[in-house]
Amino acid sequence: MPDHPGLTFPQPPARPGESPDFSLIDIPPAGALDLPPLDLDAEASTPYAQGLVRVLDDKGAAVGPWADYLADVGADVLMRGLFDMLTMRAVDRRLLNAQRQGKTPFYLQCTGEEAIGCAFQRQLGKGDMNFPTYRQQSLLVAADYPLQALMGQIYSNDCDPTEGRQLAIMHSSREYGFFSISGNLGTQFVQAVGWAMANALSGSDRIAAGWIGDGATASNDFHSALLSASVYQPPVIFNIVNNQWAISTYTGVAAGASRTYAQRALGYGIPALRVDGNDYLAVAAVSRWAIARARAGLGPVAIEWFTYRVAAHSTSDDPSAYRPKAEAEAWPLGDPVERLKHFLVGRGLWSDEQHAQKEAEILDSVIEIQKEVEARGTFLDPRPASPAKMFDGVYAEMPPHLWRQRQELGY
Amino acid sequence: MPKMTMIEAIRDAMDVKLAEDASVLVFGEDVGYFGGVFRCTAGLQKKYGVERVFDTPINESAIVGMAVGMAAQGMRPCVEIQFADYVYPAYDQITQEAARLRHRSNHQFSCPLVVRMPTGGGIFGGQTHSQSPEALFTHVAGLKVVVPATPHDAKGLLIAAIEDPDPVIFLEPKRLYNGPFDGNHEAKATGWTSHPDGEVPEGRYVIEIGKAAIRRPGRDVTVLAYGTMVFVAEAAVRACGIDAEIIDLRSLLPLDLDTIAASVAKTGRCIVVHEATRTSGFGAEVIAEIQEACFWSLRSPIQRVTGWDAPYPLAAEWDYFPSPARIARALLKAMED
């Protein structure tokens, strides 16, 4: 016994120069968890909050009750899922490249996390609203958001629907169910509750989906959101993307003594599930279930998507300073694109040759759109909207003091 | 004398205090192993251990709230908020807790803590990485608010802040971290090593909180600025060829009214420059003080050059950031009879 109480300072299992170590992560077999009833309550969801819903097994087969739940999903839908992810990856790579060339001051990839946004979005309906973080561009890609607008935002040119107001990646599209990203952490998780409450109050069956990273579950507003949803039971889905790293901070610093993030919801009486986020089929199945539940008026639900942030936090970050270089390759749940491809090949729906060809085609079409968008201005050749636009939208109507300032600016 | 960037000077201040005072603690988001997203705490965890320099969850009110409890119980926390734009969840802890603890307990408890945060624009950060929220803190009784403009001042002021018996908001102009910046964004960036203000003494020294610095003595007009705007104002004055007296306020609260009033009494003209939005900005407070102290010495209306009253835009950054040209126009206006 120490002579006085001490403190704990969580540390990751491996640092640069050491071998990646995921031995503490328990990966249960695919297909081990049943499909729960839609009216699952918090207590009964405990095995889901502590376990891991997996559909694709290590051999690339879809197994278990959650796979059966997707039995009516056609091959075309799964192929589209693969193409969504390939498109997302191509867009990310091209825009990262653009940042390296100085064409945008900033970019941020979602590499390794493509399945989560891509599969979730394809289960949503028109009029549903996401409250994303800055790493959910995959929602836009899978919503068939025009890549011209997506890339235009990165270059702040006239393809940017928000006319250069925000930092790259802070998209906004009301039409495509993508709430305006503020860039602050956690703040928008609780706004999803309010949006869902407004839907319910106005007699709509549309739902809201909040998004948050593992790091930002530490924010006040994460807890505000769970509490508010616990009280009013609105049709909201809480998506917690646990990608293991909050910039340089190991996920254990946000988790503390909790085993999973999903479990946090149980204390608020909100059922929760933990899901293999690198398994497109698991994401699709659980998203479908959760969305059906919310739309049926059965209240909020929380999902922890278990994944790994393969890329740097952003182009301003260098992860080799704080985590082992080979950690991404050592991630025990693999790569979402490879896993879905493996499954489709195994089912005889796809081949390595077709995949390579499709990947090249998608890359070509992304490059073609990128060239077209870059021709309208980049950070190297800035063609922003008129600076006078900065006064537009501060209020619905411009008050006199802003008119005076606009004139002082020369407009 | 060693040359340092502002980042190195800030790190050196914490290093000095961590070494000589076991009650000093440093923590915040990414500040431990990694050493902060701007590297201000790099190497400190390795040197002083995880119990004195550590990473926190992403919760600013927890960072400051813990610091309040620690400070009240005899520690001297020097915490980092990753960007000033992220401080708002901690606003309650800062304004209603840290700022008032000494007063409401009639000195039973006190709160000697420092909240460091990078502030200001000019780095293509958009609206959540560019704000200058100093006026939100200068409006609060019980806080001290400091903004260094040079590595030399940053180190001396940060040591003074850590040693101060009351809570200090320490705003670090991030555009000045690696070198002075005069507002000419198309020019090649220069580092602190080639600048005289990059000379930073070794060991402990303090710059007294509450004392402004006269950067350039002059007779014709007083220019009041702080943070990045000190260098932008210097560039504007050079371009105009006006014999301006440039004062770096350094400490906004308490404000060095003696130095300001003596200067304005001499010149009879004044302009105030800051990056923050105009309405209810700190410039308004300074101007109110000056007109009370120097009304009969003033020969022209006091001019104000500030950020516009709009959220900080990304693409239009250089139309928002107060430019040397805008400051020059204000100088010429102040010079009119």
Interface residues (C-beta under 8 A of the other chain):
Chain A: L7 F9 Q11 R15 P105 F106 S156 E163 G164 R165 Q166 L167 A168 M170 S182 G183 N184 L185 G186 G215 A216 A218 S219 N220 D221 A246 I247 S248 T249 Y250 V253 A254 G256 S316 D317 A321 Y322 P382 P384 A385 P387 K389 M390 F391 V394 H401 L402 Q405 L409
Chain B: E29 D30 G32 Y33 F34 V37 V50 E51 F54 D55 T56 P57 I58 N59 S61 A62 D85 Y86 Y88 P89 F124 G125 G126 Q127 T128 H129 R278 T279 W308 D309 A310 P311 P313 L314 A315 A316 D319 Y320
